[in-house]
Amino acid sequence: MPTTQRIIAKSTGVYFNILAYLHPQKLRKDGFNLFCTPFARKLKPHHEAFLETGKAVVLRVDGNQIQTYRWGNGSKKVVLVHGWASHSFRWKSYIEALVKNDFTVLAFDAPAHGNSTGKIMNLVIYERALSEFLRINTDTWAIIGHSIGAFASTYYLSLNPQSHIKKAVILAAPGSVEEFFEFYRQQLGLSAKALRLIIEQFEKEIKHKPSYFSAVDFAQKIQTEALIIHDKTDKSTKYTDSEKLSRAWVGSTLKITERLGHELKNDDLLQEIIKFIK
């Protein structure tokens, strides 16, 4: 994290720690909202130019306008689900390669990301957007998700064990929402009291404890064949989470890479993914 961002994060943490005693209800709301705020990167002109090559349709989900895209007219449909603070352009190399390999490629910008509207995003909000998108695209063959997009994909498949999705590619997935809160605590320097109040608000809003959102638990309900990929040098999520996920996911194959980091962008790896979902 750059120095300026680190200072802002720690200053916010000090403010939240004080609020925990002076105005706990305000902390609950402000802390939860910040936890769910992606500060997503704005699209640059070359991002927009590429996304405009796809067929764009707006989907309305929970009051948000979700920007969806479609490329190609291949024999099988694959949906791409991006990560936190990202957008559909991150799949450019995938889209181009998949279209060349006779796939119809579907993607969408998550709520509060890219060209979609919204101010907050969390796993439940993301899964609902994905679920609605797949309800419309009932003949989708495969799903490829990255980071929280992979987590949302896993959550969706656990809620829909009879899903029409036959192949899933899970890239650099986090293991649990509890890990998100631990990262949040560390980045802001939150006190135990401040973190507890924010988690209480999470439970009130989401209707579940953070421990409910466990990739390993989700996997035990999934019947879809999966390729799970994680890099040892990933600094955003832990490759050991994918090792645990693979052990719990019947019908999954695990691939651990090196020196590809969190983004996992590599031509050979992309070809391996395409071979798996064909």
Secondary structure by P-SEA (a helix, b strand, c coil): ccaaaaaaaaaaaaaaaaaacccaaaaaaaaaaaaaccccccccaaaaaaaaccbbbbbbccccbbbbbbcccccbbbbbbbccccccccaaaaaaaaaaaccbbbbbbcccccccccccccaaaaaaaaaaaaaaaccccbbbbcaaaaaaaaaaaaacccccccbbbbccccccaaaaaaaaaaaacccaaaaaaaaaaaaaaaccccccccaaaaaaaccbbbbbbbbcccccccaaaaaaaaaacccbbbbbbcccccccccaaaaaaaaaaac
